[in-house]
């Protein structure tokens, strides 16, 4: 009976000794915070699978921000949105940044330079198109206006996330010198100039990013051999639905963007496996719930879309007559 009577006393002493140790035990560290900013090339437009967050942002768990976050265990706030311009990033996305943000990626500028409208013009037949003029306008904007706008944006990112690792992400070359798609008429010369424009926006963006102390991730070399019309195509050509057109496929994010961005952002290359794709997909519901709080603001962003050339319009018929073109025969022969 004496031993039994001492048992409650021993338990009390044990608990008294244990409680101070538990009180000073380190709390489980919160996962690093990662905010993904930008346009359709960051959101995952082109992957054909999007989270249901009540917007037209076309955010995909197959896009590089979600894949990298899943691989590294980062807490992702996926703010990138299809159609976003620099002003949209400033007005609707930067609020996600805090002094506790650890990682940021940002890809923007293509919509500001008129990416979709330039492609729309250049896809028309030579006798209907003013492709060179549109490219000239875009390149003038990239050279003379875009750098200052990017610099102001990058300054705001640094002010809101002073301790974050920031990686600015560029654009791939879309074309390989041929047009294998029906109902578009990109010439080899036009495709070359369009690729040069992608190189130009990357060069100007990289220069501003470097001046701000940010890193730049250039996907150009990764996508060589995987452009529109290549045998192993990582970028959609003319597609249905039309919003998918001229954007990286899931393979472009898995094999092009993710191994380009991940080592610059995290210090190690993320290998995209089937297991990682599944893990990333599992985050879709929680990410949709997180993004729904921003849905009203995101709905103010107008997606930029390529428009299929329409050769049935009065303007097209007039241009064809002036050039001595029979439109019906032209379409049947697939002339460029």
ABEGO torsion letter per residue (X at the ends): XAAAAAAAAAAAAAAAAAAAAAAABBBBBBBBBBBBBEBAAAAGBGAGBBBBAGBAAGBBAABAAAAAAAAAGBBBBBABBBGBBAAAAAAAAAAABBAABABBBBBBGAAAAGAAAAAAAAABBAAABBAAAAAAAAAAAAAAAAAAAAAAAAAAAAAABAABBBBBBBBBBABAGBBABBGBBBBAAAAAAAAAAAAAAAAAAAAAAAAAGBBBBBAAAAABGABBGBABBABBBBBOBAAABGBBBAAAAAAAAAAAAAAAAAGBBBBBBAAAAAAAAAAAAAAAAAAAAAAAAAAABBBBBBBBBBAABAAAAAAAAAAGBBAAAAAAAGBX
